[in-house]
């Protein structure tokens, strides 16, 4: 029986990245452009008999369950495709970025061979230029045993982290199940708000709440959402604000829940320009010392960060600089492993939204809290229809 589940992309991001941070070439200009590009490639394959688009695949290795969706599988040609959108010349793509893409399609190939009993398979990377709609196709013929060995190697490299994460989840949920309100009593109206948030989270519905200043809305929404977390098997909570003071209120409310051996991981996400240690310097290894060798030093920084647990802006910066990595991009990585993320609304609602993209890729159940949601009511109402996002307040 599997104790931990990981998405194919998350697995490869963890195990197959190395070298410098480099954003001179960005294969996926935006989430929306990526979605449209994938849809275009799938439409072009409609005339191929037996072609399967968005094929769900999964497999296990020593209690680790790996799952994802292959972009396409041509049954007759015995070829699995991984589609990547890009802008500009592919010659500018770094070798480590290409290696990451090959790792993903190799995992899908391994899962397909195991599921269908295939002895060999053709792997294809399909690069779609979003400006010209032109496809560039790279292929590799592989044997099932080679892919099985690659799959086992990637899983083995991730396994210790997976066991740690499973133990953390157990500890976190056990602590949250005994969580008590941090003050002697609720403020007037605060209890009713907390009850409504808990009911919304418990029934998978959205809540748009209006309350006067001073009622204690921040703690009155965070406390019941955290209480619902183990009961409703929520993977993450995102508290999103319009302004910096809103983030501070959320962090103060979470700090008031501190107790001995508190296992909750809290991460504050800030804008790149506010987190940058070298303003005006490009985010690439030959320009910024914190970008050079970033992925080589990331494992130690990531481990130190999750052990610290409380990762408000200053604490995150301290960990990052101790390991000589970029604080902003360390925060982007830790968004995958934090229990509560506090940040700007754009992390969920923007076309490049980090948290929304991670939730979709990893099939997370997310408790979503939006402070001052009246400033984007139309967007919130649309987001409430998104899968596996049970509540918004």
ChimeraX attribute file (.defattr): number of C-alpha atoms within 10 A of each C-alpha:
attribute: neighborCount
match mode: 1-to-1
recipient: residues
	/A:1	8
	/A:2	12
	/A:3	13
	/A:4	19
	/A:5	18
	/A:6	20
	/A:7	18
	/A:8	24
	/A:9	22
	/A:10	18
	/A:11	22
	/A:12	22
	/A:13	16
	/A:14	19
	/A:15	18
	/A:16	19
	/A:17	19
	/A:18	19
	/A:19	17
	/A:20	22
	/A:21	23
	/A:22	21
	/A:23	13
	/A:24	12
	/A:25	17
	/A:26	17
	/A:27	21
	/A:28	19
	/A:29	15
	/A:30	16
	/A:31	17
	/A:32	14
	/A:33	16
	/A:34	19
	/A:35	12
	/A:36	14
	/A:37	22
	/A:38	21
	/A:39	14
	/A:40	14
	/A:41	20
	/A:42	18
	/A:43	11
	/A:44	9
	/A:45	17
	/A:46	12
	/A:47	9
	/A:48	12
	/A:49	10
	/A:50	13
	/A:51	19
	/A:52	18
	/A:53	21
	/A:54	14
	/A:55	15
	/A:56	15
	/A:57	18
	/A:58	20
	/A:59	20
	/A:60	17
	/A:61	13
	/A:62	12
	/A:63	15
	/A:64	20
	/A:65	19
	/A:66	24
	/A:67	23
	/A:68	23
	/A:69	17
	/A:70	24
	/A:71	22
	/A:72	22
	/A:73	25
	/A:74	17
	/A:75	13
	/A:76	10
	/A:77	12
	/A:78	16
	/A:79	19
	/A:80	26
	/A:81	23
	/A:82	22
	/A:83	23
	/A:84	20
	/A:85	24
	/A:86	23
	/A:87	17
	/A:88	14
	/A:89	9
	/A:90	16
	/A:91	8
	/A:92	10
	/A:93	17
	/A:94	15
	/A:95	11
	/A:96	16
	/A:97	18
	/A:98	14
	/A:99	14
	/A:100	19
	/A:101	18
	/A:102	21
	/A:103	24
	/A:104	22
	/A:105	25
	/A:106	25
	/A:107	29
	/A:108	31
	/A:109	30
	/A:110	27
	/A:111	26
	/A:112	25
	/A:113	20
	/A:114	17
	/A:115	12
	/A:116	8
	/A:117	10
	/A:118	16
	/A:119	11
	/A:120	19
	/A:121	21
	/A:122	19
	/A:123	22
	/A:124	22
	/A:125	21
	/A:126	20
	/A:127	22
	/A:128	25
	/A:129	20
	/A:130	21
	/A:131	10
	/A:132	9
	/A:133	15
	/A:134	12
	/A:135	16
	/A:136	13
	/A:137	13
	/A:138	12
	/A:139	14
	/A:140	12
	/A:141	11
	/A:142	16
	/A:143	15
	/A:144	19
	/A:145	15
	/A:146	12
	/A:147	24
	/A:148	17
	/A:149	12
	/A:150	16
	/A:151	23
	/A:152	16
	/A:153	13
	/A:154	17
	/A:155	23
	/A:156	16
	/A:157	14
	/A:158	17
	/A:159	18
	/A:160	11
	/A:161	14
	/A:162	21
	/A:163	15
	/A:164	11
	/A:165	16
	/A:166	15
	/A:167	13
	/A:168	16
	/A:169	18
	/A:170	12
	/A:171	15
	/A:172	18
	/A:173	21
	/A:174	13
	/A:175	17
	/A:176	19
	/A:177	14
	/A:178	8
	/A:179	15
	/A:180	11
	/A:181	14
	/A:182	16
	/A:183	9
	/A:184	6
	/A:185	9
	/A:186	16
	/A:187	14
	/A:188	11
	/A:189	15
	/A:190	20
	/A:191	17
	/A:192	13
	/A:193	21
	/A:194	22
	/A:195	15
	/A:196	19
	/A:197	27
	/A:198	24
	/A:199	18
	/A:200	22
	/A:201	29
	/A:202	17
	/A:203	11
	/A:204	18
	/A:205	15
	/A:206	22
	/A:207	19
	/A:208	18
	/A:209	16
	/A:210	12
	/A:211	11
	/A:212	8
	/A:213	7
	/A:214	11
	/A:215	16
	/A:216	20
	/A:217	23
	/A:218	23
	/A:219	23
	/A:220	24
	/A:221	27
	/A:222	25
	/A:223	22
	/A:224	23
	/A:225	28
	/A:226	24
	/A:227	20
	/A:228	22
	/A:229	25
	/A:230	18
	/A:231	13
	/A:232	16
	/A:233	13
	/A:234	21
	/A:235	19
	/A:236	23
	/A:237	23
	/A:238	27
	/A:239	26
	/A:240	25
	/A:241	23
	/A:242	17
	/A:243	13
	/A:244	11
	/A:245	10
	/A:246	19
	/A:247	24
	/A:248	16
	/A:249	16
	/A:250	24
	/A:251	23
	/A:252	13
	/A:253	20
	/A:254	20
	/A:255	13
	/A:256	13
	/A:257	16
	/A:258	12
	/A:259	11
	/A:260	5
	/A:261	8
	/A:262	14
	/A:263	23
	/A:264	23
	/A:265	20
	/A:266	25
	/A:267	28
	/A:268	25
	/A:269	25
	/A:270	21
	/A:271	11
	/A:272	15
	/A:273	11
	/A:274	10
	/A:275	19
	/A:276	18
	/A:277	17
	/A:278	14
	/A:279	12
	/A:280	9
	/A:281	11
	/A:282	14
	/A:283	22
	/A:284	18
	/A:285	17
	/A:286	12
	/A:287	13
	/A:288	20
	/A:289	18
	/A:290	24
	/A:291	22
	/A:292	21
	/A:293	17
	/A:294	25
	/A:295	19
	/A:296	15
	/A:297	19
	/A:298	23
	/A:299	14
	/A:300	13
	/A:301	23
	/A:302	19
	/A:303	13
	/A:304	15
	/A:305	24
	/A:306	20
	/A:307	11
	/A:308	15
	/A:309	18
	/A:310	23
	/A:311	23
	/A:312	19
	/A:313	17
	/A:314	13
	/A:315	16
	/A:316	26
	/A:317	22
	/A:318	14
	/A:319	22
	/A:320	25
	/A:321	14
	/A:322	11
	/A:323	19
	/A:324	19
	/A:325	25
	/A:326	27
	/A:327	26
	/A:328	22
	/A:329	21
	/A:330	20
	/A:331	26
	/A:332	16
	/A:333	15
	/A:334	24
	/A:335	22
	/A:336	16
	/A:337	19
	/A:338	23
	/A:339	23
	/A:340	24
	/A:341	28
	/A:342	24
	/A:343	26
	/A:344	24
	/A:345	21
	/A:346	16
	/A:347	22
	/A:348	22
	/A:349	19
	/A:350	16
	/A:351	15
	/A:352	17
	/A:353	16
	/A:354	17
	/A:355	23
	/A:356	23
	/A:357	16
	/A:358	17
	/A:359	19
	/A:360	14
	/A:361	16
	/A:362	19
	/A:363	17
	/A:364	17
	/A:365	21
	/A:366	25
	/A:367	27
	/A:368	24
	/A:369	25
	/A:370	24
	/A:371	23
	/A:372	17
	/A:373	21
	/A:374	13
	/A:375	11
	/A:376	13
	/A:377	12
	/A:378	10
	/A:379	13
	/A:380	19
	/A:381	15
	/A:382	10
	/A:383	18
	/A:384	18
	/A:385	12
	/A:386	11
	/A:387	13
	/A:388	16
	/A:389	25
	/A:390	22
	/A:391	27
	/A:392	28
	/A:393	25
